Amino acid sequence: MPLDMPIGDASRLLPGLELLWSGRVPDHARDAAAHRRLLDAEESARLAGFRRPGDRDAYAVAHVTLRRLLGQRLGLAPEAVTLLREPCAHCGGPHGRPHVPDRAVHFSLSHTTGMVMIALASVPVGIDVEAVPEAATAADVAQQLHPQERAELAAVPAAGHAEAFNRCWTRKEALLKAMGVGLNEDLSLNYVGAGPQPASHEGWLIADLPTDAGYSAAVAVCRADEDAPR
């Protein structure tokens, strides 16, 4: 599996980013399946739990690639990379965001049907890629967004509504991942914008990412010169 698949110059896109990787699942599924031995016990158990082959392939590609990238970055064999869990930001349970010991590098991954994206950074980071949903799904979930985002989406012609929603959604999920709260956070609290450019957000930098037609993607990082607000 090639590791040299960056999206442009990550550090020039957002300060603090070190690497962005994007891959189509069908291009890497066979190689990832052949190297599933690189996964730890928790990852292997989760992989075995997927019923749909497409979901299983996406998870394998994401996690095998992540281990290879972290191994490169840390100077370790991929299978020797230790992944720990932060306490859950909401309940305190042992199922929060994964990290490497001493947070020697920050990382985030996202996989959806057919596509995987991974980010490595020197600061807290979140990445998200999503296939554009059906119009009815976009309209339904949009009701949970920030009031200003809902207003922006209401002004978008019907033909472009699902794409605009997806653009907003990936920005929001990338930010919430970077913050360490994930989708347990009230989606109406943080404004990221549904327009052509992400909205500015105190303590965080957000950027849209290029990806295949039919998908949207975004990345968020903590501003390197200040601590992330919680």
URKA-V291550 format. One record per residue. N is the residue number from 1. RES is the residue in one letter. PSI is psi in whole degrees, -180 to 180 (none if undefined). D_FIRST is the distance of its C-alpha to the first C-alpha in whole Angstrom. Layout:
[[N	RES	PSI	D_FIRST] [N	RES	PSI	D_FIRST]]
This chain:
[[1	M	120	0] [2	P	142	4] [3	L	-11	6] [4	D	70	9] [5	M	54	10] [6	P	157	14] [7	I	91	16] [8	G	-158	19] [9	D	105	21] [10	A	-42	20] [11	S	-26	23] [12	R	-24	25] [13	L	-52	25] [14	L	130	26] [15	P	136	27] [16	G	-27	26] [17	L	138	22] [18	E	-36	20] [19	L	140	16] [20	L	130	15] [21	W	135	12] [22	S	137	12] [23	G	145	10] [24	R	130	11] [25	V	-47	11] [26	P	-27	12] [27	D	-21	9] [28	H	-3	6] [29	A	-44	9] [30	R	-44	9] [31	D	-42	6] [32	A	-41	8] [33	A	-36	11] [34	A	-17	10] [35	H	26	10] [36	R	-14	12] [37	R	-17	15] [38	L	-18	13] [39	L	151	15] [40	D	-178	19] [41	A	-41	22] [42	E	-45	22] [43	E	-41	19] [44	S	-38	19] [45	A	-42	22] [46	R	-41	21] [47	L	-43	19] [48	A	-21	21] [49	G	-12	24] [50	F	133	22] [51	R	-34	24] [52	R	130	22] [53	P	-38	19] [54	G	-41	18] [55	D	-41	19] [56	R	-43	17] [57	D	-43	14] [58	A	-43	14] [59	Y	-44	15] [60	A	-46	12] [61	V	-46	9] [62	A	-47	11] [63	H	-33	12] [64	V	-44	9] [65	T	-43	8] [66	L	-46	11] [67	R	-38	12] [68	R	-44	9] [69	L	-43	11] [70	L	-39	14] [71	G	-45	14] [72	Q	-47	13] [73	R	-36	16] [74	L	-5	19] [75	G	36	18] [76	L	159	17] [77	A	143	15] [78	P	-41	13] [79	E	-13	15] [80	A	-7	18] [81	V	125	18] [82	T	129	21] [83	L	123	21] [84	L	169	25] [85	R	132	27] [86	E	157	29] [87	P	144	32] [88	C	134	32] [89	A	-16	34] [90	H	-44	36] [91	C	-9	37] [92	G	2	36] [93	G	167	34] [94	P	43	31] [95	H	32	29] [96	G	-161	28] [97	R	135	26] [98	P	151	23] [99	H	164	23] [100	V	155	22] [101	P	139	26] [102	D	7	28] [103	R	49	26] [104	A	-25	24] [105	V	144	22] [106	H	149	22] [107	F	161	19] [108	S	146	19] [109	L	157	17] [110	S	138	18] [111	H	141	16] [112	T	179	19] [113	T	112	19] [114	G	-6	16] [115	M	143	15] [116	V	141	13] [117	M	144	14] [118	I	141	14] [119	A	137	17] [120	L	143	18] [121	A	164	21] [122	S	-4	24] [123	V	166	26] [124	P	136	26] [125	V	150	24] [126	G	142	23] [127	I	148	21] [128	D	139	21] [129	V	136	20] [130	E	143	22] [131	A	143	23] [132	V	127	27] [133	P	172	29] [134	E	151	32] [135	A	-41	35] [136	A	-39	37] [137	T	-44	34] [138	A	-44	34] [139	A	-37	38] [140	D	-50	38] [141	V	-30	36] [142	A	-25	37] [143	Q	-15	40] [144	Q	-5	39] [145	L	176	38] [146	H	143	40] [147	P	-39	43] [148	Q	-35	42] [149	E	-40	39] [150	R	-40	41] [151	A	-41	43] [152	E	-42	41] [153	L	-34	39] [154	A	-25	43] [155	A	-6	43] [156	V	134	40] [157	P	149	41] [158	A	-37	40] [159	A	-26	38] [160	G	7	35] [161	H	-46	36] [162	A	-40	33] [163	E	-42	31] [164	A	-41	33] [165	F	-46	33] [166	N	-37	29] [167	R	-46	29] [168	C	-43	31] [169	W	-45	29] [170	T	-36	26] [171	R	-45	28] [172	K	-44	30] [173	E	-37	27] [174	A	-44	25] [175	L	-46	29] [176	L	-34	29] [177	K	-46	26] [178	A	-36	27] [179	M	-17	30] [180	G	11	29] [181	V	-24	31] [182	G	-160	29] [183	L	6	31] [184	N	-18	34] [185	E	146	35] [186	D	120	38] [187	L	-13	36] [188	S	-4	39] [189	L	-39	39] [190	N	123	37] [191	Y	121	37] [192	V	-13	34] [193	G	147	35] [194	A	6	35] [195	G	-170	36] [196	P	-28	34] [197	Q	144	33] [198	P	148	32] [199	A	152	35] [200	S	149	36] [201	H	126	36] [202	E	125	38] [203	G	-7	35] [204	W	151	32] [205	L	135	30] [206	I	138	29] [207	A	141	27] [208	D	151	25] [209	L	145	22] [210	P	143	21] [211	T	-178	19] [212	D	157	19] [213	A	141	23] [214	G	1	24] [215	Y	160	22] [216	S	153	24] [217	A	151	22] [218	A	159	23] [219	V	148	23] [220	A	139	26] [221	V	154	27] [222	C	139	30] [223	R	129	32] [224	A	-20	31] [225	D	11	35] [226	E	158	36] [227	D	148	35] [228	A	134	34] [229	P	146	37] [230	R	none	37]]
